[in-house]
Amino acid sequence: MTPKSLWKAAAPTVCALMTASCAGSLPTSTVAPVRLSLPEAATRPCALAVLPAEPTAADLDAAYVQRGAQLLACDGARRLAVETLLAERAMQDARISEAAKVRP
């Protein structure tokens, strides 16, 4: 009788264990995560009024009012961007929790 190497005797057992461990694992998800597109207003830089070289009192008053309106518009765009980001994260969290419920 010819002697058998130890690795030849252990090879079928190792292959069976590796196959069984791979078969028990869940497949990885190929679905891309949810991505929302930012509204155009949220990506646009904010414009602020500037004073002319030699401003008058009327120029100061007009710039004051104009800047106030521009700051409100800029803050609205920022809020829109934040709401979009939070909605995207909530959708991703819901997808993750749904996937966790499906897994045994």
Chimera marker file (.cmm) of the C-alpha trace (Angstrom):
<marker_set name="trace">
<marker id="1" x="0.000" y="0.000" z="0.000" r="1" g="1" b="0" radius="0.5"/>
<marker id="2" x="1.318" y="3.436" z="-0.891" r="1" g="1" b="0" radius="0.5"/>
<marker id="3" x="1.272" y="6.072" z="1.797" r="1" g="1" b="0" radius="0.5"/>
<marker id="4" x="-1.122" y="8.999" z="1.236" r="1" g="1" b="0" radius="0.5"/>
<marker id="5" x="-0.130" y="12.552" z="1.906" r="1" g="1" b="0" radius="0.5"/>
<marker id="6" x="-2.023" y="14.306" z="4.676" r="1" g="1" b="0" radius="0.5"/>
<marker id="7" x="-3.148" y="17.122" z="2.399" r="1" g="1" b="0" radius="0.5"/>
<marker id="8" x="-4.685" y="14.675" z="-0.100" r="1" g="1" b="0" radius="0.5"/>
<marker id="9" x="-6.816" y="13.188" z="2.643" r="1" g="1" b="0" radius="0.5"/>
<marker id="10" x="-7.871" y="16.581" z="4.030" r="1" g="1" b="0" radius="0.5"/>
<marker id="11" x="-8.579" y="18.255" z="0.674" r="1" g="1" b="0" radius="0.5"/>
<marker id="12" x="-12.158" y="16.951" z="0.183" r="1" g="1" b="0" radius="0.5"/>
<marker id="13" x="-13.118" y="17.975" z="3.713" r="1" g="1" b="0" radius="0.5"/>
<marker id="14" x="-11.683" y="21.467" z="3.270" r="1" g="1" b="0" radius="0.5"/>
<marker id="15" x="-13.462" y="21.917" z="-0.076" r="1" g="1" b="0" radius="0.5"/>
<marker id="16" x="-16.765" y="20.805" z="1.439" r="1" g="1" b="0" radius="0.5"/>
<marker id="17" x="-16.387" y="23.210" z="4.366" r="1" g="1" b="0" radius="0.5"/>
<marker id="18" x="-15.514" y="26.141" z="2.093" r="1" g="1" b="0" radius="0.5"/>
<marker id="19" x="-18.486" y="25.451" z="-0.179" r="1" g="1" b="0" radius="0.5"/>
<marker id="20" x="-20.863" y="25.123" z="2.770" r="1" g="1" b="0" radius="0.5"/>
<marker id="21" x="-19.685" y="28.374" z="4.326" r="1" g="1" b="0" radius="0.5"/>
<marker id="22" x="-20.132" y="30.293" z="1.062" r="1" g="1" b="0" radius="0.5"/>
<marker id="23" x="-23.561" y="28.798" z="0.448" r="1" g="1" b="0" radius="0.5"/>
<marker id="24" x="-24.802" y="30.014" z="3.823" r="1" g="1" b="0" radius="0.5"/>
<marker id="25" x="-23.871" y="33.653" z="3.309" r="1" g="1" b="0" radius="0.5"/>
<marker id="26" x="-26.305" y="36.134" z="1.776" r="1" g="1" b="0" radius="0.5"/>
<marker id="27" x="-25.490" y="37.649" z="-1.596" r="1" g="1" b="0" radius="0.5"/>
<marker id="28" x="-24.226" y="41.215" z="-1.589" r="1" g="1" b="0" radius="0.5"/>
<marker id="29" x="-26.630" y="43.847" z="-2.789" r="1" g="1" b="0" radius="0.5"/>
<marker id="30" x="-26.077" y="45.149" z="-6.289" r="1" g="1" b="0" radius="0.5"/>
<marker id="31" x="-28.681" y="47.890" z="-5.919" r="1" g="1" b="0" radius="0.5"/>
<marker id="32" x="-27.204" y="51.369" z="-5.820" r="1" g="1" b="0" radius="0.5"/>
<marker id="33" x="-28.054" y="53.478" z="-2.757" r="1" g="1" b="0" radius="0.5"/>
<marker id="34" x="-30.757" y="56.095" z="-3.074" r="1" g="1" b="0" radius="0.5"/>
<marker id="35" x="-29.467" y="59.416" z="-4.373" r="1" g="1" b="0" radius="0.5"/>
<marker id="36" x="-31.595" y="62.532" z="-4.664" r="1" g="1" b="0" radius="0.5"/>
<marker id="37" x="-30.538" y="65.367" z="-6.911" r="1" g="1" b="0" radius="0.5"/>
<marker id="38" x="-30.114" y="68.753" z="-5.290" r="1" g="1" b="0" radius="0.5"/>
<marker id="39" x="-32.384" y="71.489" z="-6.575" r="1" g="1" b="0" radius="0.5"/>
<marker id="40" x="-30.659" y="74.090" z="-8.735" r="1" g="1" b="0" radius="0.5"/>
<marker id="41" x="-31.304" y="76.811" z="-6.156" r="1" g="1" b="0" radius="0.5"/>
<marker id="42" x="-29.306" y="74.862" z="-3.572" r="1" g="1" b="0" radius="0.5"/>
<marker id="43" x="-26.239" y="74.548" z="-5.810" r="1" g="1" b="0" radius="0.5"/>
<marker id="44" x="-26.113" y="78.152" z="-6.954" r="1" g="1" b="0" radius="0.5"/>
<marker id="45" x="-23.739" y="80.462" z="-5.029" r="1" g="1" b="0" radius="0.5"/>
<marker id="46" x="-25.369" y="83.287" z="-3.098" r="1" g="1" b="0" radius="0.5"/>
<marker id="47" x="-25.075" y="86.778" z="-4.543" r="1" g="1" b="0" radius="0.5"/>
<marker id="48" x="-24.749" y="89.781" z="-2.277" r="1" g="1" b="0" radius="0.5"/>
<marker id="49" x="-25.196" y="93.408" z="-3.228" r="1" g="1" b="0" radius="0.5"/>
<marker id="50" x="-22.106" y="95.636" z="-3.107" r="1" g="1" b="0" radius="0.5"/>
<marker id="51" x="-21.931" y="99.358" z="-2.658" r="1" g="1" b="0" radius="0.5"/>
<marker id="52" x="-20.731" y="101.671" z="-5.414" r="1" g="1" b="0" radius="0.5"/>
<marker id="53" x="-17.343" y="103.391" z="-5.103" r="1" g="1" b="0" radius="0.5"/>
<marker id="54" x="-18.838" y="106.534" z="-3.552" r="1" g="1" b="0" radius="0.5"/>
<marker id="55" x="-22.096" y="105.504" z="-1.833" r="1" g="1" b="0" radius="0.5"/>
<marker id="56" x="-24.764" y="107.909" z="-0.753" r="1" g="1" b="0" radius="0.5"/>
<marker id="57" x="-27.258" y="107.420" z="2.062" r="1" g="1" b="0" radius="0.5"/>
<marker id="58" x="-29.811" y="106.197" z="-0.508" r="1" g="1" b="0" radius="0.5"/>
<marker id="59" x="-27.269" y="103.632" z="-1.796" r="1" g="1" b="0" radius="0.5"/>
<marker id="60" x="-26.727" y="102.381" z="1.751" r="1" g="1" b="0" radius="0.5"/>
<marker id="61" x="-30.481" y="102.025" z="2.338" r="1" g="1" b="0" radius="0.5"/>
<marker id="62" x="-31.012" y="100.236" z="-0.985" r="1" g="1" b="0" radius="0.5"/>
<marker id="63" x="-28.072" y="97.875" z="-0.394" r="1" g="1" b="0" radius="0.5"/>
<marker id="64" x="-29.333" y="97.142" z="3.121" r="1" g="1" b="0" radius="0.5"/>
<marker id="65" x="-32.764" y="96.109" z="1.846" r="1" g="1" b="0" radius="0.5"/>
<marker id="66" x="-31.329" y="94.215" z="-1.134" r="1" g="1" b="0" radius="0.5"/>
<marker id="67" x="-28.869" y="92.277" z="1.024" r="1" g="1" b="0" radius="0.5"/>
<marker id="68" x="-31.639" y="91.319" z="3.421" r="1" g="1" b="0" radius="0.5"/>
<marker id="69" x="-33.658" y="89.840" z="0.557" r="1" g="1" b="0" radius="0.5"/>
<marker id="70" x="-30.564" y="88.058" z="-0.807" r="1" g="1" b="0" radius="0.5"/>
<marker id="71" x="-29.748" y="86.598" z="2.603" r="1" g="1" b="0" radius="0.5"/>
<marker id="72" x="-33.309" y="85.245" z="2.914" r="1" g="1" b="0" radius="0.5"/>
<marker id="73" x="-33.046" y="83.632" z="-0.537" r="1" g="1" b="0" radius="0.5"/>
<marker id="74" x="-29.635" y="82.159" z="0.322" r="1" g="1" b="0" radius="0.5"/>
<marker id="75" x="-30.932" y="80.756" z="3.606" r="1" g="1" b="0" radius="0.5"/>
<marker id="76" x="-33.896" y="79.215" z="1.789" r="1" g="1" b="0" radius="0.5"/>
<marker id="77" x="-31.539" y="77.513" z="-0.663" r="1" g="1" b="0" radius="0.5"/>
<marker id="78" x="-29.426" y="76.222" z="2.226" r="1" g="1" b="0" radius="0.5"/>
<marker id="79" x="-32.505" y="74.829" z="3.962" r="1" g="1" b="0" radius="0.5"/>
<marker id="80" x="-33.548" y="73.143" z="0.715" r="1" g="1" b="0" radius="0.5"/>
<marker id="81" x="-30.132" y="71.466" z="0.453" r="1" g="1" b="0" radius="0.5"/>
<marker id="82" x="-30.298" y="70.297" z="4.073" r="1" g="1" b="0" radius="0.5"/>
<marker id="83" x="-33.840" y="68.935" z="3.644" r="1" g="1" b="0" radius="0.5"/>
<marker id="84" x="-32.755" y="67.054" z="0.515" r="1" g="1" b="0" radius="0.5"/>
<marker id="85" x="-29.797" y="65.541" z="2.350" r="1" g="1" b="0" radius="0.5"/>
<marker id="86" x="-31.937" y="64.507" z="5.315" r="1" g="1" b="0" radius="0.5"/>
<marker id="87" x="-34.576" y="62.981" z="3.020" r="1" g="1" b="0" radius="0.5"/>
<marker id="88" x="-31.881" y="61.022" z="1.179" r="1" g="1" b="0" radius="0.5"/>
<marker id="89" x="-30.463" y="59.698" z="4.451" r="1" g="1" b="0" radius="0.5"/>
<marker id="90" x="-33.934" y="58.743" z="5.688" r="1" g="1" b="0" radius="0.5"/>
<marker id="91" x="-34.574" y="56.805" z="2.469" r="1" g="1" b="0" radius="0.5"/>
<marker id="92" x="-31.234" y="55.004" z="2.826" r="1" g="1" b="0" radius="0.5"/>
<marker id="93" x="-31.966" y="54.170" z="6.480" r="1" g="1" b="0" radius="0.5"/>
<marker id="94" x="-35.394" y="52.823" z="5.522" r="1" g="1" b="0" radius="0.5"/>
<marker id="95" x="-33.824" y="50.653" z="2.834" r="1" g="1" b="0" radius="0.5"/>
<marker id="96" x="-31.253" y="49.296" z="5.287" r="1" g="1" b="0" radius="0.5"/>
<marker id="97" x="-33.894" y="48.518" z="7.931" r="1" g="1" b="0" radius="0.5"/>
<marker id="98" x="-36.079" y="46.849" z="5.278" r="1" g="1" b="0" radius="0.5"/>
<marker id="99" x="-33.144" y="44.688" z="4.204" r="1" g="1" b="0" radius="0.5"/>
<marker id="100" x="-32.483" y="43.773" z="7.833" r="1" g="1" b="0" radius="0.5"/>
<marker id="101" x="-36.103" y="42.610" z="8.259" r="1" g="1" b="0" radius="0.5"/>
<marker id="102" x="-35.870" y="40.403" z="5.160" r="1" g="1" b="0" radius="0.5"/>
<marker id="103" x="-32.753" y="38.610" z="6.400" r="1" g="1" b="0" radius="0.5"/>
<marker id="104" x="-33.527" y="35.663" z="8.652" r="1" g="1" b="0" radius="0.5"/>
<link id1="1" id2="2" r="1" g="1" b="0" radius="0.2"/>
<link id1="2" id2="3" r="1" g="1" b="0" radius="0.2"/>
<link id1="3" id2="4" r="1" g="1" b="0" radius="0.2"/>
<link id1="4" id2="5" r="1" g="1" b="0" radius="0.2"/>
<link id1="5" id2="6" r="1" g="1" b="0" radius="0.2"/>
<link id1="6" id2="7" r="1" g="1" b="0" radius="0.2"/>
<link id1="7" id2="8" r="1" g="1" b="0" radius="0.2"/>
<link id1="8" id2="9" r="1" g="1" b="0" radius="0.2"/>
<link id1="9" id2="10" r="1" g="1" b="0" radius="0.2"/>
<link id1="10" id2="11" r="1" g="1" b="0" radius="0.2"/>
<link id1="11" id2="12" r="1" g="1" b="0" radius="0.2"/>
<link id1="12" id2="13" r="1" g="1" b="0" radius="0.2"/>
<link id1="13" id2="14" r="1" g="1" b="0" radius="0.2"/>
<link id1="14" id2="15" r="1" g="1" b="0" radius="0.2"/>
<link id1="15" id2="16" r="1" g="1" b="0" radius="0.2"/>
<link id1="16" id2="17" r="1" g="1" b="0" radius="0.2"/>
<link id1="17" id2="18" r="1" g="1" b="0" radius="0.2"/>
<link id1="18" id2="19" r="1" g="1" b="0" radius="0.2"/>
<link id1="19" id2="20" r="1" g="1" b="0" radius="0.2"/>
<link id1="20" id2="21" r="1" g="1" b="0" radius="0.2"/>
<link id1="21" id2="22" r="1" g="1" b="0" radius="0.2"/>
<link id1="22" id2="23" r="1" g="1" b="0" radius="0.2"/>
<link id1="23" id2="24" r="1" g="1" b="0" radius="0.2"/>
<link id1="24" id2="25" r="1" g="1" b="0" radius="0.2"/>
<link id1="25" id2="26" r="1" g="1" b="0" radius="0.2"/>
<link id1="26" id2="27" r="1" g="1" b="0" radius="0.2"/>
<link id1="27" id2="28" r="1" g="1" b="0" radius="0.2"/>
<link id1="28" id2="29" r="1" g="1" b="0" radius="0.2"/>
<link id1="29" id2="30" r="1" g="1" b="0" radius="0.2"/>
<link id1="30" id2="31" r="1" g="1" b="0" radius="0.2"/>
<link id1="31" id2="32" r="1" g="1" b="0" radius="0.2"/>
<link id1="32" id2="33" r="1" g="1" b="0" radius="0.2"/>
<link id1="33" id2="34" r="1" g="1" b="0" radius="0.2"/>
<link id1="34" id2="35" r="1" g="1" b="0" radius="0.2"/>
<link id1="35" id2="36" r="1" g="1" b="0" radius="0.2"/>
<link id1="36" id2="37" r="1" g="1" b="0" radius="0.2"/>
<link id1="37" id2="38" r="1" g="1" b="0" radius="0.2"/>
<link id1="38" id2="39" r="1" g="1" b="0" radius="0.2"/>
<link id1="39" id2="40" r="1" g="1" b="0" radius="0.2"/>
<link id1="40" id2="41" r="1" g="1" b="0" radius="0.2"/>
<link id1="41" id2="42" r="1" g="1" b="0" radius="0.2"/>
<link id1="42" id2="43" r="1" g="1" b="0" radius="0.2"/>
<link id1="43" id2="44" r="1" g="1" b="0" radius="0.2"/>
<link id1="44" id2="45" r="1" g="1" b="0" radius="0.2"/>
<link id1="45" id2="46" r="1" g="1" b="0" radius="0.2"/>
<link id1="46" id2="47" r="1" g="1" b="0" radius="0.2"/>
<link id1="47" id2="48" r="1" g="1" b="0" radius="0.2"/>
<link id1="48" id2="49" r="1" g="1" b="0" radius="0.2"/>
<link id1="49" id2="50" r="1" g="1" b="0" radius="0.2"/>
<link id1="50" id2="51" r="1" g="1" b="0" radius="0.2"/>
<link id1="51" id2="52" r="1" g="1" b="0" radius="0.2"/>
<link id1="52" id2="53" r="1" g="1" b="0" radius="0.2"/>
<link id1="53" id2="54" r="1" g="1" b="0" radius="0.2"/>
<link id1="54" id2="55" r="1" g="1" b="0" radius="0.2"/>
<link id1="55" id2="56" r="1" g="1" b="0" radius="0.2"/>
<link id1="56" id2="57" r="1" g="1" b="0" radius="0.2"/>
<link id1="57" id2="58" r="1" g="1" b="0" radius="0.2"/>
<link id1="58" id2="59" r="1" g="1" b="0" radius="0.2"/>
<link id1="59" id2="60" r="1" g="1" b="0" radius="0.2"/>
<link id1="60" id2="61" r="1" g="1" b="0" radius="0.2"/>
<link id1="61" id2="62" r="1" g="1" b="0" radius="0.2"/>
<link id1="62" id2="63" r="1" g="1" b="0" radius="0.2"/>
<link id1="63" id2="64" r="1" g="1" b="0" radius="0.2"/>
<link id1="64" id2="65" r="1" g="1" b="0" radius="0.2"/>
<link id1="65" id2="66" r="1" g="1" b="0" radius="0.2"/>
<link id1="66" id2="67" r="1" g="1" b="0" radius="0.2"/>
<link id1="67" id2="68" r="1" g="1" b="0" radius="0.2"/>
<link id1="68" id2="69" r="1" g="1" b="0" radius="0.2"/>
<link id1="69" id2="70" r="1" g="1" b="0" radius="0.2"/>
<link id1="70" id2="71" r="1" g="1" b="0" radius="0.2"/>
<link id1="71" id2="72" r="1" g="1" b="0" radius="0.2"/>
<link id1="72" id2="73" r="1" g="1" b="0" radius="0.2"/>
<link id1="73" id2="74" r="1" g="1" b="0" radius="0.2"/>
<link id1="74" id2="75" r="1" g="1" b="0" radius="0.2"/>
<link id1="75" id2="76" r="1" g="1" b="0" radius="0.2"/>
<link id1="76" id2="77" r="1" g="1" b="0" radius="0.2"/>
<link id1="77" id2="78" r="1" g="1" b="0" radius="0.2"/>
<link id1="78" id2="79" r="1" g="1" b="0" radius="0.2"/>
<link id1="79" id2="80" r="1" g="1" b="0" radius="0.2"/>
<link id1="80" id2="81" r="1" g="1" b="0" radius="0.2"/>
<link id1="81" id2="82" r="1" g="1" b="0" radius="0.2"/>
<link id1="82" id2="83" r="1" g="1" b="0" radius="0.2"/>
<link id1="83" id2="84" r="1" g="1" b="0" radius="0.2"/>
<link id1="84" id2="85" r="1" g="1" b="0" radius="0.2"/>
<link id1="85" id2="86" r="1" g="1" b="0" radius="0.2"/>
<link id1="86" id2="87" r="1" g="1" b="0" radius="0.2"/>
<link id1="87" id2="88" r="1" g="1" b="0" radius="0.2"/>
<link id1="88" id2="89" r="1" g="1" b="0" radius="0.2"/>
<link id1="89" id2="90" r="1" g="1" b="0" radius="0.2"/>
<link id1="90" id2="91" r="1" g="1" b="0" radius="0.2"/>
<link id1="91" id2="92" r="1" g="1" b="0" radius="0.2"/>
<link id1="92" id2="93" r="1" g="1" b="0" radius="0.2"/>
<link id1="93" id2="94" r="1" g="1" b="0" radius="0.2"/>
<link id1="94" id2="95" r="1" g="1" b="0" radius="0.2"/>
<link id1="95" id2="96" r="1" g="1" b="0" radius="0.2"/>
<link id1="96" id2="97" r="1" g="1" b="0" radius="0.2"/>
<link id1="97" id2="98" r="1" g="1" b="0" radius="0.2"/>
<link id1="98" id2="99" r="1" g="1" b="0" radius="0.2"/>
<link id1="99" id2="100" r="1" g="1" b="0" radius="0.2"/>
<link id1="100" id2="101" r="1" g="1" b="0" radius="0.2"/>
<link id1="101" id2="102" r="1" g="1" b="0" radius="0.2"/>
<link id1="102" id2="103" r="1" g="1" b="0" radius="0.2"/>
<link id1="103" id2="104" r="1" g="1" b="0" radius="0.2"/>
</marker_set>
